[in-house]
Amino acid sequence: MAEAQARLARAPEDARCALCDRPLGQAVEQHHLVPKSEGGTQTVPVHPICHRTIHAFVTNRELAASYPTMDQLRARDDVARFLRWIAGKPPSFRAPTRRRKAR
Protein backbone atom coordinates (compact mmCIF):
# COMPACT_ATOMS: atom_id res chain seq x y z
CA MET A 1 0.00 0.00 0.00
CA ALA A 2 2.79 2.47 0.86
CA GLU A 3 4.49 1.70 -2.48
CA ALA A 4 1.25 2.43 -4.37
CA GLN A 5 0.84 5.72 -2.51
CA ALA A 6 4.43 6.73 -3.28
CA ARG A 7 3.90 5.75 -6.90
CA LEU A 8 0.78 7.90 -7.13
CA ALA A 9 2.12 10.93 -5.28
CA ARG A 10 0.89 14.38 -6.29
CA ALA A 11 3.35 16.33 -8.42
CA PRO A 12 4.19 20.05 -8.09
CA GLU A 13 1.80 22.23 -10.10
CA ASP A 14 4.37 23.06 -12.78
CA ALA A 15 5.60 19.45 -13.21
CA ARG A 16 5.27 17.87 -16.64
CA CYS A 17 5.10 14.27 -17.85
CA ALA A 18 8.47 13.00 -19.05
CA LEU A 19 6.83 11.24 -22.01
CA CYS A 20 4.04 13.49 -23.32
CA ASP A 21 5.11 16.82 -21.73
CA ARG A 22 1.54 17.60 -20.63
CA PRO A 23 1.14 18.97 -17.09
CA LEU A 24 0.96 16.23 -14.48
CA GLY A 25 -2.31 15.83 -12.60
CA GLN A 26 -3.08 14.32 -9.23
CA ALA A 27 -1.99 10.79 -10.16
CA VAL A 28 1.70 10.49 -10.98
CA GLU A 29 3.74 7.34 -11.49
CA GLN A 30 7.50 6.92 -11.64
CA HIS A 31 8.88 5.21 -14.76
CA HIS A 32 12.29 3.55 -14.55
CA LEU A 33 14.19 4.59 -17.68
CA VAL A 34 15.98 1.25 -17.50
CA PRO A 35 13.70 -1.23 -15.70
CA LYS A 36 14.66 -2.31 -12.18
CA SER A 37 14.73 -5.90 -13.45
CA GLU A 38 17.49 -4.83 -15.86
CA GLY A 39 19.49 -2.93 -13.20
CA GLY A 40 18.00 0.55 -13.61
CA THR A 41 17.58 3.05 -10.79
CA GLN A 42 16.75 6.40 -12.44
CA THR A 43 13.05 7.32 -12.60
CA VAL A 44 11.01 10.05 -14.25
CA PRO A 45 7.43 11.19 -13.49
CA VAL A 46 4.73 10.18 -15.98
CA HIS A 47 0.93 10.03 -16.20
CA PRO A 48 -0.50 6.58 -15.42
CA ILE A 49 -1.83 6.31 -19.00
CA CYS A 50 1.61 7.20 -20.41
CA HIS A 51 3.27 4.64 -18.13
CA ARG A 52 0.85 1.89 -19.17
CA THR A 53 1.38 2.78 -22.82
CA ILE A 54 5.17 2.52 -22.55
CA HIS A 55 4.90 -0.96 -21.06
CA ALA A 56 2.20 -2.02 -23.53
CA PHE A 57 4.45 -1.21 -26.49
CA VAL A 58 7.93 -2.07 -25.20
CA THR A 59 9.23 -5.00 -23.14
CA ASN A 60 11.58 -4.43 -20.22
CA ARG A 61 14.43 -6.00 -22.19
CA GLU A 62 13.76 -3.66 -25.13
CA LEU A 63 13.60 -0.65 -22.80
CA ALA A 64 17.03 -1.50 -21.39
CA ALA A 65 18.67 -2.33 -24.72
CA SER A 66 17.12 0.10 -27.19
CA TYR A 67 15.01 2.75 -25.43
CA PRO A 68 16.78 3.95 -22.25
CA THR A 69 15.81 7.59 -22.89
CA MET A 70 12.48 9.33 -23.36
CA ASP A 71 13.66 10.79 -26.68
CA GLN A 72 14.30 7.29 -28.01
CA LEU A 73 10.86 6.16 -26.84
CA ARG A 74 9.16 9.18 -28.42
CA ALA A 75 10.80 8.33 -31.77
CA ARG A 76 9.00 4.96 -31.99
CA ASP A 77 6.09 5.09 -34.46
CA ASP A 78 3.58 3.56 -32.03
CA VAL A 79 4.57 5.89 -29.19
CA ALA A 80 4.57 8.91 -31.53
CA ARG A 81 1.03 7.99 -32.65
CA PHE A 82 -0.05 7.77 -28.98
CA LEU A 83 1.55 11.16 -28.25
CA ARG A 84 -0.36 12.82 -31.09
CA TRP A 85 -3.60 11.30 -29.77
CA ILE A 86 -3.04 12.23 -26.09
CA ALA A 87 -1.73 15.76 -26.78
CA GLY A 88 -5.04 17.59 -26.31
CA LYS A 89 -6.33 15.53 -23.40
CA PRO A 90 -6.49 16.90 -19.82
CA PRO A 91 -3.88 15.72 -17.28
CA SER A 92 -6.35 13.44 -15.50
CA PHE A 93 -7.52 11.73 -18.72
CA ARG A 94 -7.96 7.96 -18.42
CA ALA A 95 -8.67 5.32 -21.04
CA PRO A 96 -8.05 1.60 -21.46
CA THR A 97 -4.56 0.83 -22.72
CA ARG A 98 -4.37 -1.80 -25.42
CA ARG A 99 -1.35 -4.04 -25.65
CA ARG A 100 0.23 -4.54 -29.03
CA LYS A 101 -0.38 -7.85 -30.73
CA ALA A 102 2.04 -10.69 -29.95
CA ARG A 103 4.88 -11.03 -32.36
Secondary structure, DSSP 8 states (H G I E B T S, - for coil): -HHHHHHT----TT-B-TTT--B--S--EEEESS-GGGT---EEEE-HHHHHHHHHHS-HHHHHHH--SHHHHHTSHHHHHHHHHHTTS-TT-----------
